[in-house]
Amino acid sequence: MAQTTTTPTLFDAHCHLFLPEFAADLEATLDRAQAAGVTTIVNMGLDAPTNRLALELAEKYPALKAAVGWHPHSADNLQKEDLLELARLAQTPSVVALGEIGLDFYRDHSSPAAQTRLFGQTLELAAQARLPAVIHTREAFAPTVALLRAHRPFLSRVLIHCFTGSWEEAKAYLDLDCHFSIPGVLTFPKAGPLREALAQIPRDRLLLETDAPYLAPVPKRGRRNEPAYLAHSLVALAQTLKLDPLETAHLTTQNARRFFGLPELETAL
């Protein structure tokens, strides 16, 4: 396909623009995202305060969508009223997903028992609300797969957030009919196994994300990440898939819009 200077239409499937890192320049951040072609951004809640912030920002800025969840790092802090509020917020029409939720055994911020209990509870909430579930998993592959397998028949759609794993891991998630959102890690020199996995994952399962303010891609590595930097991940994914960047942008954006239940783009390549 011939190269073109047309700005691609991009969808950032996962970020956290409500965090303090964006307090001083949120509107400028959104302006830069728009200039880079990022038209839709999903803010993923982490706990009660950030869930509310995600909803507030979605009401203020048309480009922002809200997801509500409870990060596994805070599982030990969960109170009964928090779970009730999460269930209530999940019914809000502007909420497009239940996330981020999952397991993180890399750090000891919360006990594995509390994380496992919370993950099951939040998967049940996603099923009850008929919302897609966005999954955080780190150093917890086997228990994540086991819990997803138990709940998957009742869930609409499942997204493995920040997927950086191998083809063997991808196959296990594909067996559970999951999607994958790919972060800036794809641009890192040591991302060979990830590139090998992405070359084999069905293309209709791939989304792009920044996870901003974390995991800035090369050549922005070490800086605060932001949605405008999604363009660097786009180029890396296009090279991996051996596609034109515009075609890759269209593919991943349509995948994301379908996953989150948003109208697909009317324009075609």
Secondary structure, DSSP 8 states (H G I E B T S, - for coil): ---------EEEEEE-TTSGGGTTTHHHHHHHHHHTTEEEEEEE--SHHHHHHHHHHHHH-TTEEEEE---GGGGGG--HHHHHHHHHHHT-TTEEEEEEEEEE-SS-SS-HHHHHHHHHHHHHHHHHHT--EEEEEES-HHHHHHHHHHHGGG-S-EEETT----HHHHHHHHHTTEEEEE-GGGGSTT-HHHHHHHTTS-GGGEEE---TTS---TTSTTS---GGGHHHHHHHHHHHHT--HHHHHHHHHHHHHHHTT----S---
